[in-house]
Amino acid sequence: MTDDAFTLAELPGSGADRPPGERGDLHLADTAVAHVLEGAARACEGAAASRRPRARATVKHGRIWAHLDVGIAWPGPIGDLSRDLTRRVRAETSRITGYDVVALDVVVHLVDAPRQTERRVL
C-alpha cells in the first residue's frame, strides 16, 4: 500500500466525518417488521408448523404496534405456550429491529397435532 491509499469511509460526505448522532436514522417498513414478527413466532416452541404465522405491523417514531395470528398445537398447555410465545416474539422483535414493541395482539389458533400412528410389528 502506498501513503495515498484511503478507504471509502474517509471520503468527504460519507458520514465518517460526522458524529454518529448526526449521520441519520434507519427506518424499517411495516412489512419488514411484520416479517420479523413472523420469523420470531416460527422459532418458538409449540408453534404449529402446519399454520404459518401471519403478522401486521405499524411502525411510527421507532415504536411498533402489531397483530399476530399464530397456530399452536393442540392438545397441550395452551396458556403457557401463548404467554411464552408472546414474550419471546416481543423480545426478539425488539432485539432485531431496535424498536420498542408498544402493543402486540396475539390471536392463537388451535391446530390438531399430528397423531402418531401405532406401530405394529409383523
N, C-alpha and C positions, 0 to 999 in steps of 0.2 A: 504494500500500500504506500501511496505517496502522501505527502503532507497535505495535498489538495483534496484528499478524499473527504466526503461528508455523507451523512445519512439524510434520508428524506425528511426525518423529523426536525432536522436543523434548518430546513428551508423556511424563509420568512412567510408568515401567514399560515403555516401548517398547524399551529396550535401549541407547539413546543415552546414558543416564545411567550406564551401567556400562562398565568397561574391556572391550575385545574378548575377552580371555581368559575373561571371566565371562559372556558372552552366550549360550553354548550351543554345540551341535555340530550338524553336518549329517550325517545317517545315510542312506546310499543303500541301497536294497533290492537283493537279489541279482539280481532280474530287470532292474533298471535297469543294473547293471554288466554283465550279460550282453548287453544291447542295445548298450552302449558297445563291448564286445569285438567284436561282430558288425559294427558300423559301421566300426571301425578295420580289420578284416580285409577288408571290401569295398573300402576305399580303397586297399589295397595292390596294387601292380603284380604281375601274374601270377595273382591270384586269379580263378578261373573264374566268370564271371557266370552260367553255367548251374547252378551248385550254390551255393545260398545258405549262407553260414556259419551255424553253429549253436553257441551257447555256453551253458555253465552256469557259474555263479559262486557262491562262498560268501564272504560278507564278514563279518569279525569284527574288532573293535577297529582299524578303519582298515587292514586288510590283506585282500588278495584271493587266493583260491585258485580257479583257473579251468581249464576244459576247453574246447577249441575244435576243432570239426570244420570243415575248410575244403577246398574243391576248388582244385587247381592244374592249369592247362592242360598237357597232355602232347602232344607231346614238348616238352621244354625243360630248363633247368638246375634240376632239382627241388631238389637240396641247397641251392644258393644262394638260390633263391626261398623255401624253407622257413625258412632261417635269417633272411633279411631280413624275412619276414612276421612271424616270432615276435618279433624285435627291435622292429619298428615297432608291432605291436599292444601289446606290453608298455609301450613308451614312451608311446604315445598314450593308453592306458587310464589310466596313472598320471598323465599330464598333465591329462586331463579330470576324473577323479574326485578327484585329490589323495591317493589311497590308494596304498600300496605293493603291487605285484604280487609276492607271495611265490612262487607257483607257477603256471605256465602250461603245461599239457599240450596240445600241438597234434597233432591227427591229420590227416594230409594224404591226401586222396583224389585220385587222378589222373583227370582228366577229358579226354577226347579234345577237342583243339582243333578248332573248325570248319574243315573243309578248304575252301580257296578253289578254286572251280571254274575250270578253264582257260577263258579267254575265246577265243572264235573269232570272227573277222571274216568275214562272208559277202560 
